Amino acid sequence: MATNQNRRTAIKGLIAGGAAIGASGMLSSFKAAENEPMDDKLKGNINHAVCQWCYGDISVEDLCKAAKEIGIKGIDLVGPKDWPTLKKYGLYSSMCNGAEINLTDGFGDTQYHAELQKRYTEMIPKVAEAGYKNLICFSGSRRGKTDEAGWANCVEGLKPLLPLAEKHGVVLVMELLNSKIDHKDYQCDRVEWGAELCKRLGSENFKLLFDIYHMQIDEGDVIRNIRAYHQYINHYHTGGVPGRNEIDDTQELYYPAIMKAILETGHKGFVAQEFIPKQKDKLASLKKAVHICDV
């Protein structure tokens, strides 16, 4: 009995020690990545962008000024009214918006097709005329539909828009959102679902926005899925899990490894920071996140 107890004690010690070493190694690795000198020039391997909505109390102009100083190249999720400000600072509208109805009423429901087709028919030429390429769209809520019905409806709604998108060199980009926490009942909630829609549409002018935060929540396996489905992805969003806050060592994802996997796929598009800063100095948080992702 004493011998068995000693063995159990020894095993517990080994496990605890190994866990401590593993955790310590992982954290020190993360600290090294996020504590690199922040005034160094960015490496240039990743096209960095930032989502404007996360900084709602900072004007678009001030966000543009800060982005320019950090080395960010694009601002995500802005429409025509803000494009002149971006151009003033030499920044790109990396993911345009303004044609969608909302996140729940999308191409997965035939009742919204006429309105959506009108909106996108008007917006696609505007995006191209401004010199931009990506225009966001959404599947909308499932509302009891099977996967098959959702795919069929999305194809029916999107296909008539693709010749116009192709003519103007615009890519319609459907965002993957989690349906577990933030967007209950959203249909395009798995990369496999979105990839199947891409296959059915069969156009280089329809791709996916892989939101790393959302996909970690709904399916995990982030790096494997990026490698498996990268040909259908043209844009990425970041965010710390849980909570969609800073992407530092306070959350569960290790972003340097994810960024390396994205680069390995040959991705030439943008990676946009889409976390909601908890720190008082929001722009310092943004700068730190860009450096964490600058591999």
C-alpha positions in Angstrom: 0.0 0.0 0.0 2.8 2.4 0.9 4.6 1.5 -2.3 1.4 2.2 -4.3 1.0 5.5 -2.5 4.6 6.5 -3.3 4.1 5.6 -6.9 0.9 7.8 -7.1 2.7 10.6 -5.4 5.7 10.3 -7.8 3.4 10.2 -10.8 1.4 13.2 -9.6 4.7 15.1 -9.2 5.9 14.2 -12.6 2.6 15.2 -14.2 2.5 18.5 -12.3 6.1 19.3 -13.1 5.6 18.4 -16.8 2.5 20.6 -17.0 4.3 23.5 -15.3 7.2 23.2 -17.7 4.9 22.9 -20.7 2.8 25.9 -19.6 5.9 27.9 -18.7 7.4 27.2 -22.1 4.3 28.1 -23.9 3.8 31.3 -22.0 7.4 32.4 -22.4 7.1 31.7 -26.1 4.0 33.9 -26.3 5.7 36.6 -24.2 8.6 36.6 -26.6 6.3 37.0 -29.6 4.3 39.8 -28.0 7.3 41.6 -26.5 9.3 42.1 -29.6 10.4 45.7 -30.0 7.3 47.6 -31.1 9.1 50.4 -32.9 10.7 47.9 -35.4 9.5 48.0 -39.0 6.9 45.4 -39.8 8.3 42.4 -41.7 6.0 42.8 -44.7 4.8 39.2 -44.9 1.3 39.9 -43.7 -1.0 42.6 -45.1 -2.4 44.0 -41.8 -5.8 45.6 -41.4 -8.1 46.6 -38.6 -11.9 46.5 -38.2 -13.2 50.0 -37.6 -16.3 49.0 -35.5 -14.0 47.8 -32.7 -12.9 51.4 -32.1 -16.3 53.1 -32.2 -15.3 55.9 -29.8 -12.3 56.8 -32.0 -13.1 58.7 -35.2 -12.3 57.1 -38.5 -9.8 59.9 -39.2 -7.9 59.2 -35.9 -8.0 55.5 -36.5 -6.5 56.0 -39.9 -3.7 58.2 -38.4 -2.9 55.5 -35.9 -3.1 52.7 -38.4 -0.7 54.5 -40.7 1.8 55.0 -37.8 1.6 51.3 -36.8 2.1 50.1 -40.4 -1.5 48.8 -41.0 -2.4 48.9 -44.7 -6.2 48.5 -44.6 -9.4 49.4 -42.7 -12.1 46.7 -42.7 -15.9 47.1 -42.7 -16.3 50.6 -43.9 -18.6 51.9 -46.7 -18.5 54.7 -49.3 -18.9 57.6 -46.8 -15.6 56.7 -45.2 -13.6 55.9 -48.3 -12.4 59.5 -48.9 -10.8 59.5 -45.4 -9.0 56.2 -46.0 -7.7 57.6 -49.3 -6.5 60.7 -47.6 -4.2 58.5 -45.5 -3.2 56.1 -48.2 -5.2 53.2 -46.6 -7.1 50.5 -48.5 -10.7 49.5 -47.8 -9.8 45.9 -47.3 -13.3 44.6 -46.7 -16.1 46.9 -47.9 -19.6 46.8 -46.5 -22.9 48.6 -47.0 -24.8 46.3 -49.3 -26.0 43.8 -46.7 -29.3 44.1 -44.9 -28.0 42.7 -41.6 -26.4 39.5 -40.3 -29.6 37.6 -39.9 -31.4 38.4 -43.2 -29.1 37.0 -45.8 -28.8 35.0 -49.0 -30.0 31.9 -47.3 -33.6 33.1 -47.4 -35.3 33.6 -50.8 -37.6 36.3 -49.3 -34.6 38.7 -49.1 -33.1 37.9 -52.6 -34.8 40.8 -54.5 -33.6 43.4 -51.9 -30.1 42.0 -51.6 -29.7 41.7 -55.4 -30.7 45.3 -55.8 -28.3 46.5 -53.0 -25.3 44.4 -54.3 -26.0 45.4 -58.0 -25.7 49.0 -56.9 -22.7 48.5 -54.6 -20.4 46.3 -56.7 -19.7 49.0 -59.3 -19.1 51.5 -56.5 -16.5 49.2 -54.9 -14.7 48.8 -58.2 -14.8 52.5 -59.1 -13.2 53.3 -55.7 -10.4 50.9 -56.5 -11.4 48.2 -54.0 -12.0 44.5 -54.4 -13.8 42.8 -51.4 -17.5 43.2 -50.5 -18.9 41.3 -47.5 -22.1 39.2 -47.5 -23.9 36.9 -45.2 -25.9 33.7 -45.3 -28.3 34.9 -42.6 -30.1 32.7 -40.1 -30.9 29.1 -40.6 -34.6 29.4 -39.5 -35.1 25.6 -39.6 -33.6 25.1 -43.1 -31.5 22.1 -43.8 -27.9 22.5 -45.1 -29.1 21.6 -48.5 -31.9 24.2 -48.6 -29.4 26.8 -47.3 -26.9 26.0 -50.1 -29.6 26.0 -52.7 -31.1 29.3 -51.6 -27.6 31.0 -51.4 -26.8 29.7 -54.9 -30.1 31.1 -56.2 -29.5 34.5 -54.6 -25.8 34.9 -55.4 -25.4 33.4 -58.8 -27.1 36.3 -60.7 -24.7 38.7 -59.1 -21.5 36.9 -60.1 -21.3 38.1 -63.7 -21.4 41.7 -62.5 -18.8 40.9 -59.8 -16.6 39.2 -62.4 -17.0 42.2 -64.8 -15.9 44.6 -62.1 -13.2 42.4 -60.5 -15.1 42.4 -57.2 -15.1 39.4 -54.8 -18.3 38.7 -52.7 -17.0 37.4 -49.4 -19.3 35.5 -47.1 -18.3 35.7 -43.4 -18.1 32.6 -41.2 -19.8 33.4 -37.9 -20.3 31.2 -34.8 -23.8 30.1 -34.1 -23.0 28.9 -30.5 -22.4 32.2 -28.7 -22.7 35.4 -30.7 -24.9 34.7 -33.7 -27.4 32.1 -32.7 -28.9 30.2 -35.7 -26.4 31.7 -38.3 -26.2 29.1 -41.1 -22.7 29.6 -42.5 -21.1 28.6 -39.2 -18.5 26.1 -40.3 -15.8 26.4 -42.9 -16.9 23.1 -44.6 -20.4 24.6 -45.1 -18.9 27.7 -46.7 -16.5 25.7 -48.8 -19.4 23.6 -50.2 -21.1 26.8 -51.2 -17.9 28.0 -53.0 -17.8 24.7 -54.9 -21.4 25.0 -56.0 -21.0 28.6 -57.2 -17.7 27.8 -58.9 -16.4 31.3 -59.2 -13.2 33.0 -58.1 -15.4 36.0 -57.3 -17.0 34.3 -54.3 -14.9 33.4 -51.3 -15.0 33.2 -47.6 -14.0 35.4 -44.7 -12.5 33.1 -42.1 -13.0 34.7 -38.7 -10.6 32.9 -36.4 -12.5 33.8 -33.3 -15.8 32.5 -34.6 -14.4 29.3 -36.0 -12.5 28.5 -32.8 -15.8 28.7 -30.9 -17.8 26.6 -33.4 -15.4 24.0 -34.6 -11.8 24.6 -33.4 -9.0 22.8 -35.3 -8.2 26.3 -36.7 -4.8 25.6 -38.3 -5.9 22.3 -40.0 -9.0 23.9 -41.4 -7.0 26.8 -42.7 -4.7 24.4 -44.5 -7.5 22.2 -45.8 -9.8 25.0 -47.1 -7.4 27.9 -47.9 -8.3 27.9 -51.5 -11.8 29.1 -50.6 -10.6 31.8 -48.1 -9.6 35.3 -49.1 -9.7 37.2 -45.8 -9.1 36.6 -42.1 -10.3 38.2 -38.9 -8.7 37.9 -35.5 -10.1 37.9 -31.9 -9.2 36.5 -28.6 -11.2 33.5 -27.3 -13.1 33.7 -25.1 -14.6 37.2 -25.2 -13.2 38.6 -28.5 -10.7 40.7 -26.6 -6.9 41.1 -26.9 -5.1 38.3 -28.7 -2.3 38.1 -26.1 -1.6 35.4 -23.5 -4.9 36.1 -21.7 -6.7 33.9 -24.2 -6.5 30.4 -25.6 -5.2 30.9 -29.2 -1.6 31.2 -30.1 -1.7 33.7 -33.0 1.9 33.5 -34.2 1.4 29.8 -35.1 -1.9 30.6 -36.8 -0.3 33.4 -38.8 2.6 31.2 -39.9 0.0 28.6 -41.1 -1.8 31.3 -43.1 1.4 32.4 -44.7 2.3 28.8 -45.6 -0.9 28.6 -47.7 0.4 31.5 -49.9 -2.3 33.9 -48.7 -1.8 37.3 -50.3 -4.9 39.0 -48.9 -5.4 40.8 -45.6 -5.5 39.8 -41.9 -7.7 42.2 -40.0 -7.6 42.7 -36.2 -11.2 42.4 -35.0 -10.9 42.3 -31.2 -12.6 44.5 -28.7 -9.9 46.1 -26.6 -10.3 45.8 -22.8 -7.1 47.9 -22.1 -7.5 51.6 -21.5 -5.1 52.4 -24.3 -6.9 50.8 -27.2 -4.5 51.8 -29.9 -1.6 50.4 -27.8 -3.5 47.1 -27.8 -3.9 47.3 -31.5 -0.2 47.9 -32.1 0.7 45.0 -29.8 -1.7 42.7 -31.7 -0.2 43.6 -35.1 3.2 42.8 -33.8 2.0 39.5 -32.3 0.7 38.6 -35.8 3.7 40.0 -37.7 5.5 36.8 -38.4 
